[in-house]
Amino acid sequence: MIRRREFIAGLGGAAAWPLAAPAQQRVQVVGFLTLWSPGDTPPRTSEFAQGLKEAGFVEGQNVVFESRFASGKVDQLPALAAELVRRRVDAFHVAGPPATIAAKAATATIPIVFGMGEDPVKEGVVASLNSSGGNLTGFTDFNNQLMAKRFDLLRQAVPNATVIGFLVNPNNPNAGPDTKDAQAAALARGLTLRVLAAADEGDFAQAFATISQEGIGALVFGVDPAFWARAPELVALAARHAVPTLYDRSLFPTAGGLMSYNTLRSERDHLEGLYLGRVLKGIKPTDLPVVQASKFEFVINLKTAKALGLEIPRGVLAIADRVIE
């Protein structure tokens, strides 16, 4: 495996590569593929653009993106991937295991750069982190593998909560594996887990009503782009039902949620952009080891804690990377 510091050291001055003049360089086409809908898919960030730029590419000048969204329907991914292959894209940029697997099945020659929160080896995407053994490489932040740490932090912050809710989107292929991880984490800590499924507005309202009715003491959110797109709404529901909640993205405590623990999205975006640029330059994916996250962030919103009547222990505050007051 390769850590970020080792990876950056191995770039050998990639950031210093000069930009080619747009008028003299063929515009390359990247096929972007994801399981989620446009509304649930985070936009390309400035960190992603910076990574591309360091490799010599600027969107709209010498690279453009053709995007395909399956809107939560896994069975649509193969056809969308095949459509991009027919479009003769120069590379794929894919998000999550289902889209990565669909792209891998559609082509053995077009380079594929993926980003995911799961273990790409366990998902069958690559042979190993050091060498993909094919036309794929990318970045994993192992966000879905952080369940035990999230339960530890929640237990320390809300020690009186013995029944914990776990909210998942049943339409997400990761719902099953993530639920198993949550069950194992709860069992190991002597906690009772109550799994709640929600995919749309009516489901969310019912899930939080169940939390109140059953006296669930705290809540952990599963990893799901559909949740990120509804952050203000979900934070408001947690506040209305006065349930201490731990999320997987800092955008939730920024919007008024209690706390979050996750890898830094900016690191992932930057390195995905850089890797995509490198394969567009002709470097083989098999020569680019899969990079895994090295930076993590624990965020606490003290204003929300006070509104919930929680006294966050000093030991928990001491390990927070960011405290919102």
N, C-alpha and C positions, 0 to 999 in steps of 0.2 A: 504494500500500500504506500501511498505517497501523501505526505502532509504539505500544507500550503507553503511553509518556509522552504522546504526542499524543492518544491515545484517551481517557486519563483526564482530560486537560485539557479535552477537548471534552464531557465529561459534564455540565459546568455545574451541579455541586452535586447530582447524582443521589443521592449518599449521604445527603443531608439530607432526602429525601422522607419524609414521615411514613407510618407504617404505618396502613392502614385497619383499622378494627375488624372482626375476622373475622365477627362476627354480622351485619354490615351489607353484606358484600361477597360476591358469588357465588363459590363455590369453582370455580376453573378446573382443567381436566384437561389434563395434558401426557402425550403418548404417547412413551415412551422406546423406541427401537428400536436393536438392535445385532446384528451377525452372531454374536457369541459367546454362550457359555452363561452362566448366572448365576454359575457358579464361576469363570469366566475374566474376568468383567466387574468392574472396580473399583467399589466402592460409591460413592454420592454422598458427597463429602467435606465437611468443615466449611467449606472455602474456597468450594465451590459453594453451600452454604447461605448463606454470608455475601453472595455476589454476588446471590442471589435476594432476600435481606433488604434489601439496599441499594436494590433496585427496588420494595420494598414487599410481598414475598411470603414466606410461611413455610410450608414443607411440613407438611401436616396441618391447617393453619388455613384458608388461602385458596387453596392449590394442592395437588393430589394427582397422583401419577404412575401411569400404566398402562404396565407394562413388557412388552415382547415380545422374546424371545431366539431367534435362529435356530440356535443351537448348532453353528455352523460350516457350516451348509448354506445357501449363497447363494441357491439356488432357492426357499427358503422365505420370503425377505424380502419379495417383492412381495405375497404373501397376508397376511403379518403387517401390512404397511403399510396394505393395503386394509382390514383388520379395524379398525385404529385410526381410519381415516377414517370408517368406518361408526359407530364409537363416538362420532364427532363431537368429537374432542379439540380443545382450543383452540389447541394448538401441538404441534409435534414437537421432541423433543430426540434427536438421533441421533449414533451413534459410528462413525466410519470411512466410507470411500467407498462400500462396497456398500450399507450401510443408508441413507446419504444419497441415493444414486441411486434406491433403491427408494421412499423417501418422496417424492422429487421427481417420480417417475413416477406416484405415487398421487394427488397433489394439487398443483394450481397455485394454491390459495388459502390453505390452512392454513399459517401461518408455520412455518418449519423452522430450527432452530438446530443447527448441526453442530459436532463437534470431530473433528479428524483430524490425523494426522502427515504426510500427503501434501500436495502442492500442489493445492489445489482447482480451480485453473484448468486444469492439465494433466489432472486427473481428469474434466473436463467438468462439474463441479458448479456453478461460477459463471462468468460472463463475464469478470470481473476482480475483483481484491481490493478495489478502490475502490467498485465497484457490482456487486451480484450479478445485476442485471437480472431478478430474479424474486422468489420467496417464500422465498429462502434467505439466510442469513448465518451467521457463526460464527467459529470460532477454529482456526487451524492452527499447530501447534508445529514443523512441518517435521522431526519426529523421524526420519522415514524418509529425509530428505535429508542426514543428518549422517554418512554412511558414510565419506567421505574423512577427516573430522576424527577419527573413531574409529580408522581405520587409522594415521593419523599418531601419535596418542597411544600406541597399542599398539607401534608400531615404536620409538618413543623409549624406552618403558618396558622393552621386551624386544628389544633390538637384535640379538640372536643368532638370533631366530626368522625363518627365511626361508620356511617353509611355514606358512601360516595357514589354520585351519579357519573355515568360516562356517556356522553352524547356523541352519536355517530350518524353519518348519512348512509342509510341502507343501500343507496344506489352506487356508492363508492366501492370498487373492488377490494379496497384495503380495509373495509369495515370489519370483516371476519378476522383477519390476522391482528388488526389493532385491538379488537375486543379481547382476543386471547391474551395479548400482552397486558392489557389492563386488568384482566382477571387474575393473571399470575402476579402482577404487581400488588394488587389489593390483598390477595391471599397471603403473600409473603409478609405483609405488614399488619395482618390481623384485622383487615377492614372488610366490610360487606359492600359488594359492588352491585349497583342497579344500572343496567344498560338501557339507554333511552334512544330511540331511533327517530330522526327527523330529517326531512328533505325539503319541506316548503313551509310557508308561513303558518298554516294551520297546524302542522306537525310541531313546530317550535312552541306554539302557544300551549298545546296539549302536553308536551314534554315538561315545560316549566310548571304547569298546573299539577302534574304528577309529582314533581319535586316537592311542592308545597304540601300536597295531600299526604305523601308518604314520609314526610319529615327527613328528607335527604339533607345531610348536613353540609355538603360541599359538592362541587361539580368539576369534572375535567372534560375538556373538549377534545374530540378526536381530530386528526389532521384531515382537513377537507377544504378545497378551494371555495366550495359553495358557502361555507361558513365565513371565510374571509370577506366575501363579497357582501355579506349581511352583518358586518361587525357592529355598526351602530344599533341596529335592531336587536341583535342578540345581547349586547351589553345592556340595553334598556330593559330587556326581559329579566336578566339576572338581577338588576337593581330593583325592579318592581317586586320580584319574589324574594329579595334579600338573601340570595344564595352566593356564598363565596365561590368564585370560579377561577380556575387556572386554564389559560389558553395556550395555543401553540404559536402565536404570532404577537409581536409587540404592538401591532396596530390595535389590538383589543384594549390593553391598559391605557394606551394613548387616547382611545375613545371613551375611557371611563371604566373599563373592566378592572378586576382586582390585580391580577398578575399573569405573567407569561414566562415560558421558558422555551427557548428554541435556538437553533443555529442562526448566524447572521445571514440574512437574505442577500445583503449587499456583496458578501464574499462569493456566494454562489453565482449571482448574476454576473459579476465581473469575470470570474474564471470561465463561465459558460461562453461569454462573448469572446474572450481571448482564445479559447479552444476552437470555437467556430471559425474565427478568423484564420487560425493556423491551418485548419483542414482546407479552407478555401484557398490557401496559398499552396496546397498540394502535399502537406505533411500527412502521412498515413495515420488513421486512427489507432492502428495497432502499435504505433510508435509513441503514442501519447497515453501514459497510464491514467486510469480513472483517479480523479482527485476527490478526497473526502474532506469534509468540513473540519476546521481547526478552531473556529471562533464560536462562542456561545454567549447568549445574553439572557439574563434573568431580570425582569422588570416588575416593579411593584408600584401600584398607585395608592399612596397613603391616604389621599382624600377619600377614595372609595372604601378603604379599610375602616376609616373613622365612621363613615356613613353606615357601615355594616356592624359597627360596634366591636371591631376586631382590634386587639392590641398585638401588632406584629412583633414577635420576639426580636431582641437586638441581634441575636445570632443570625437570624434570617435577613434582617436589614443589612448586616455586615457583608453578606455575600452577594447582595443585589448589585448588578452592573448599572442599573439606573433606577432612581426613586422619583416618582412623580408626586409632587406635593401641591 
